[in-house]
């Protein structure tokens, strides 16, 4: 593990302490989870943008046209 020194405004630090306490975890663990969540989110967006660039609307519509035009089962209706 590595250490990170972080400066926070006092009000934010107090909020952080309260939320971590409510969650039953340490401030360090809360910050680590928050950073991990943000990194995962950004990675997912990057991955989806990359996949979207390789997509084709024409291919999508071609596949969609293969779906039979039938009424959904009763349990599938909204």
C-alpha positions in Angstrom: 0.0 0.0 0.0 1.0 3.6 -0.4 0.2 6.6 1.6 -1.5 9.8 0.4 -1.6 13.1 2.2 -4.9 14.9 1.5 -5.9 18.4 2.5 -9.7 18.9 2.9 -11.7 21.9 4.1 -12.7 21.4 7.7 -16.4 21.2 6.8 -15.9 18.5 4.2 -13.7 16.6 6.6 -16.4 16.7 9.3 -19.0 15.5 6.8 -16.6 12.7 5.7 -16.1 11.6 9.3 -19.9 11.5 9.9 -20.7 9.5 6.7 -17.9 7.0 7.3 -19.1 6.6 10.9 -22.7 6.0 9.7 -21.3 3.4 7.2 -19.4 1.8 10.0 -16.0 2.2 8.3 -12.9 4.2 8.7 -12.3 7.5 6.8 -9.4 5.8 5.0 -11.6 3.0 3.9 -14.4 5.3 2.8 -12.0 7.4 0.7 -10.4 4.3 -0.8 -13.9 3.0 -1.8 -14.9 6.4 -3.2 -11.7 6.6 -5.3 -12.2 3.0 -6.5 -15.8 3.8 -7.5 -14.8 6.9 -9.4 -12.0 5.1 -11.2 -14.3 2.2 -12.1 -16.9 4.7 -13.4 -14.5 6.5 -15.6 -13.1 3.3 -16.9 -16.6 2.1 -17.8 -17.4 5.3 -19.6 -14.1 5.0 -21.6 -14.9 1.4 -22.4 -18.4 2.2 -23.6 -17.3 5.1 -25.7 -14.7 2.9 -27.3 -17.3 0.2 -28.0 -19.8 2.8 -29.3 -17.3 4.0 -31.9 -17.0 0.5 -33.3 -20.8 0.1 -33.5 -22.9 0.4 -36.6 -26.5 1.8 -36.7 -27.1 -0.1 -39.9 -26.0 -3.4 -38.4 -28.1 -2.7 -35.3 -31.2 -2.1 -37.4 -30.5 -5.2 -39.5 -30.5 -7.3 -36.3 -33.5 -5.5 -34.9 -35.4 -6.3 -38.1 -34.9 -10.0 -37.4 -37.0 -9.8 -34.2 -40.5 -11.2 -34.8 -43.3 -8.7 -34.6 -45.4 -10.5 -32.0 -47.2 -9.5 -28.8 -45.2 -10.0 -25.7 -46.2 -12.7 -23.2 -48.5 -11.5 -20.4 -45.7 -11.5 -17.9 -43.5 -9.3 -20.1 -46.0 -6.5 -20.6 -45.5 -3.2 -18.8 
